[in-house]
Amino acid sequence: MQPATPYLQLYIKNGILVGHYREKVHINLAMAHDIVSSRLAFTKGKAYPTMIIGHGIVSMDKPAREYLSSAPATEGLIATAIVVDSEFHRIVGNFFISVNRTPMPVRIFRDVTRAEKWLQKFV
Amino acid sequence: MAAKICLNKKCVMDKRLNQISSILSDYSRGSFDKQLSLSSKLDTIDGISGSINMLGEELKEATISRDYFNNIFNAVTDIVMVINTAGIIEQTNASAEMQLGHPAGFLKGKPLSVIKLKELPHFRRLLTCLKRTKTAQYDHCRLKMGNGAIVPLRVNLVYFHDEQLRYRVLLTATDISFRVKTENLVIRAIIESQEKERARLAKDLHDSIIQQMAGIKFQVSTTAFGIKKISQKQVLLRANNAIGELIAEMRNICFNLMPRSLEEFGLVKAVQEFCGHSFFAGRLKFEIRQPAEFPALPVALSIDLYRVIQEFVNNTVRHSNAKRVIIAFSANRNSLSLLLQDNGKGFLPREARGGMGLKNVQSRIRSHEGKLELVSTPGKGTRCKINIPLN
């Protein structure tokens, strides 16, 4: 496991880039920029299907959401699976996906195994 | 003591759930300004609260955008409609219903045909065309407004897909009354200066050259009368006949430039004179129908209708091989109608659209706010119906 930022850990598992948020994180725009530059530095320009384990995210402000769904911030991402820990967050997550459209496929999962299985199609 | 702590926790939990419930009620009323405060614990309820706050932010922006575009949609004075591929009106702006004299919401769910937009092709044909071209524009459509006025419109159509990737047609219709009026003034000025020039030329030819030629003819015939030598007399008589034919030809030219009978006796008489010309004898039979009472028309309108008839008959002679032409006038208090029909070989009207003759005819008719309908089928002759409002 590689430390990346104080609030996110990044590692590669079976060809999938995994981003694991630490507990109780509120993400703002500066943090979002930090997350993206850390990821790009970590992957050294190689594109990956990506799994975000977002259990620890408490909230994310609007500029951060907009930036993270933009083309520069999604560079190097082939597909993204976001794993959340409740049905409520899955519903809200799907709402945000429909509002902030991304250039690559994004799906919300409650189960890591299912997320991995879906991402394997993009490896 | 433990029970008291538990009770306090339950109270705090109830308070947070009440706050969530209250903010969701605000959202349902369209008020997205409040946000839930997060506790220092950042627990599951805070996670839910954070998500609800994010939801509120997105809904606020979506609502502002929607209201903004709704305001624009309703502020434009053009008629704007969104129509589905079955030809059903899904949305209209406030201006459309106001101008058409319908109550708000009346047009929603109705077929486009309910607004009776004249000169616009049938929706199914429009859609086929739009699938290929994506946009289309139709000038000189006409629509009866709520106040009874018939207004010329320019209609723009755009084929697009909505956020759910369903194809729709955006129709915008702009009132072009002022533009049409200005164009008509320009057309009338051009036509009238042309007609003035023709009249001047006809008068000059008639009053100078024809008179001089008549004088020469008189002298030649007088000289011929006094000459006894047969061969010389025959030469002068042939010259006299040739000058006579030349005078007749000059009179024809003058008549075609501007028939005097048009101004002196009116349109019908001038048309009868035109059709009675020896040029048509044996080639074309005319049937001229006129009502017992035919109104006296303004000179400009008489000249324009005469030119239209001239153009139709000349085209019939040149292209149709017709044997018979019907020219039928009719009129009531409000309008004048003219029917021109031949039994010739006909043509495909779309192939004739580029012709200057037809364009000139259309300009003349349009300048009187009239309507021209040309129907022709190969092998079945040509019919041209003209209707002019009489004010």
HADDOCK unambig.tbl for C-alpha pairs under 7 A between the chains (distance, minus, plus):
assign (segid A and resid 24 and name CA) (segid B and resid 42 and name CA) 5.90 0.50 0.50
assign (segid A and resid 58 and name CA) (segid B and resid 42 and name CA) 6.85 0.50 0.50
assign (segid A and resid 58 and name CA) (segid B and resid 46 and name CA) 6.58 0.50 0.50
assign (segid A and resid 58 and name CA) (segid B and resid 47 and name CA) 4.42 0.50 0.50
assign (segid A and resid 58 and name CA) (segid B and resid 50 and name CA) 5.81 0.50 0.50
assign (segid A and resid 59 and name CA) (segid B and resid 47 and name CA) 6.64 0.50 0.50
assign (segid A and resid 59 and name CA) (segid B and resid 50 and name CA) 4.67 0.50 0.50
assign (segid A and resid 59 and name CA) (segid B and resid 51 and name CA) 6.15 0.50 0.50
assign (segid A and resid 61 and name CA) (segid B and resid 54 and name CA) 6.92 0.50 0.50
assign (segid A and resid 92 and name CA) (segid B and resid 51 and name CA) 6.88 0.50 0.50
